[in-house]
Amino acid sequence: MEFDVLAYGESINRWNYSCQTIGINHIGNLVNEIDFLLLIDHPAYFTPEKMQAVKKTMPQNFFIADMAWLQFIERTKAVQISFCAERSNTRTLNNTSKGIFALLPYSYNSPFVAAVLAIRMGARKVNLYGVDFNSDSMADTEIEQKNIRDWKRLYNAALNNNVQIFTTPESKLKNFIPINPKIK
C-alpha cells in the first residue's frame, strides 16, 4: 500500500493524485483530492481563511487530536488520535495495543504525524510532498533542527519495518531520505 503525505512547501506542486493521501490542516487551499485530513491544532489557531479550507475539504475521514473540531466537521468522519508521552518516540511506531490511532509518535510538525498514520494504516511506501522545511516560519530554527532529527528517527524506524519513505528535491530531508524515483 502506498500513501502520499501532503503539506504546504513548494514541492506540493509536483504532486499528482495516484494513491491514498493524508493532507494536513488547510491543504484544501492547494489541492482538491484528499482521502484523509489531519487536524492536530485546536480550531482557534486557524484563521477564517484556513478554517474555510478545512470546511470545504471532503475527505473520507478527519484525524483529529482535539475534540473541538467536532463542531466544524462531520462527526461520522472524525477519528480521534492520541500521542505517546515522549516526542519522536519511534519505538511506539508499532505499538497498536490501544488501536492504530493511539500512542502515535509525534514531532513539532504535522506531516510527521501524517507519515506515522500512513505507516500505521499499512503503508509500505510513503511519499512526502510539500514537506520541504524551507518556506515556513520555523525554517533554520532550533525547532526545525529537532524536526529534522525526528524525521531521521522515523525514517530509520520505517526502514526497520520494511517501509520506504521518499521525499522531493526541494526538501531539506533529501540529505537522508531518498528522492522519489517517480520525480524526474
Buried (B, 14 or more C-beta within 10 A) or exposed (E): EBBBBBBBBBBBEBBEEEBBBBBBBBBBBBBEBBBBBBBBBEBEEBEEEBBBBBEEBEBEBBBBBBEEBBEBBEEEBBBBBEBBEEEBBBEBBEBEEEEBBBBBBBBEBBBBBBBBBBBBBEBBBBBBBBBBBEEEEBEEEEBBEBBBEBBBBBBEBBEEEEBBBBBBEBBBBBEEBEBBEEBE
